[in-house]
Amino acid sequence: MNDGCSNSNNVCLRLPDQYLDKIGKREIVGDGRKGTSYYYDRADYPMPTVRFPEPTNEINNLHQTERGDWKKMSIDERKALYRASFCQTFAEIQAPTCEFKKHFGVFLLFIAMAFWVAVFMNLPITFDEEHKKAQLKRMIDLEPSDWVSLQMGLSK
């Protein structure tokens, strides 16, 4: 069973099984944000707890090469070594995703539905002429003020 120990850099973290089930065989390289063990690319917290891919023979060979002189490594090896730890570069993390277009489209859809309901919905029954007349008669009968009577020319 994977107990959360990473022997390559002498880091040993004991994690609950709920985290170990999620990270699989990926190598734990440090203490995560809020003490949790997960992988997430963030520009404000650039060091994830676990490496991005699960280790393979190629990745293990890259880590052995990493311990030597970096000047002897090719650019492709350096890029592969970076990708062996991280999924995205900072440029890829900060690149616009155009997600705002989806949110704006949903917003416009709700506005259109609200407009459709407001314009084409049946009016309440109190907007009929006979109901308006009955309401006016009731207002005159109750006489809360003389304003209605004055407007209708029904001064006493």
N, C-alpha and C positions, 0 to 999 in steps of 0.2 A: 504494500500500500504506500502511496505517496504521502509522506509525513510532513511535507512542507520544507524539507531541508534542501538547500542548494549547496552542493559540495564544491562547485567550481570557484566560488568566491567566499567561502566560509561564512555564509549567512544561513542561519537556521531559525525559521519562524514556525511556531506551532500554530496551525490554523484549524478552525473548526471544519468538519467534513463538508459543510455547506459550501465553503469556498473551494475546497479541493475538488469537489465534483464539478464545479464550473470551470476551473482553470485547466483541468486535465493534467497532462504531463509537462506543461510549460514550466519553465524555470522561474523561481521566485528570486528576485534580485534586490529587494529592499522592502522597507516598510511603506505601505501605501497610504493614501490620503484617508484620514480618519481611521487608520489601522485596519482597513479592509484590503482584501487581496483581489484585485480585478484589473483588467486592462482597459484603459480609456485614453484616447488621444486628446490632450487638453493643452492649450497654449499657456494657461496660467499655472498649470501643475505639470511640467513636462516630463517627469520621471514616473512612469507607471510601475506598479508593484511587480508585475510579471512580464516576461518577454512576450512579444506578440506571437510568433509561431512556436509550435512544439519542436523540440530539438530533433534534428536529423544528423546523419553522418557529415553532410556538407557543412551544416552550421557548427558542429563540434570541431571540424577541421579549421573553420574560420576563427573560432575562439582560440584555438592553439596558435594560429598565425598572429592573432591579435596580441599575444603576449610577447612577440618578438619586436623587431624594429618596424615601425609604421612606414618609414621611408621606403622600405623594400616592398610594401604592399602596393598593388595596382589600384587605380581608381575604381575599377569594377569590383575588386575585393572589398574596398572600403564601403562602397555602396551596398554590397551584399551584406556586409557586417552590420551596417546601419539597419537594413531591412530585417536582419535577424533579431533585432531588438524592438524595432518600432514599425508600426503599420504606415504612418504618414510622416512627411516632413512638415516643418513649420509652415512652409508655403502652402502645402496641401491642406493643412488644418485651417489656415486663415483665408483660404480662397473662398470667394462667394459661392454659395450653393444655390442661389436663386429660389430658396424656399419661401421667400416673402411673396413670390408670385402666386404660389399655391394658397397662402393665407389670404392674400388680397382677393383672389378668385372666389374663395369660400365666403369672404365678407360680402362681396358683390352679389353672390347668389342669395344670401340671406336678405340683403337689401331688396333685391328683385322680388323675393317671395313676400316680404312685408308689404311692398308696394302693390303686388298683385292682390293680396288679401284686403288691403285698405281700399283699393279702387273697385274691385269686383265682388266684394262680399255683400250679401243682402243686408239692407238696412234694417234696423230693429222695427218692430211693429209700431212703436210710438212715433215714428216719422210719418205715418199716414195722416191724411187731412182730418178724418173723423176723430182720431186720437188727439191731434193737436187742438181741435175745437173743444173736446171734452176736458183737456188739461186747462185751457184758457177759462172755460166755464167754472171749473173747480177753483182756479185762482181768484176769479171774481167773487165767487160765493164765500170763500174763506176770508177775503178782505184783509190780507196781512198788511197791505199798504194801499194807498190810493193811486199808486203809479200805474198799475194795469188799467184801472178804471179811467184814469186821465188819458192814457194812450188810446183807449177804445172809445173815448167820448161818452162815457157812461157816468158822468159826474152826477152826484145825487143832489 
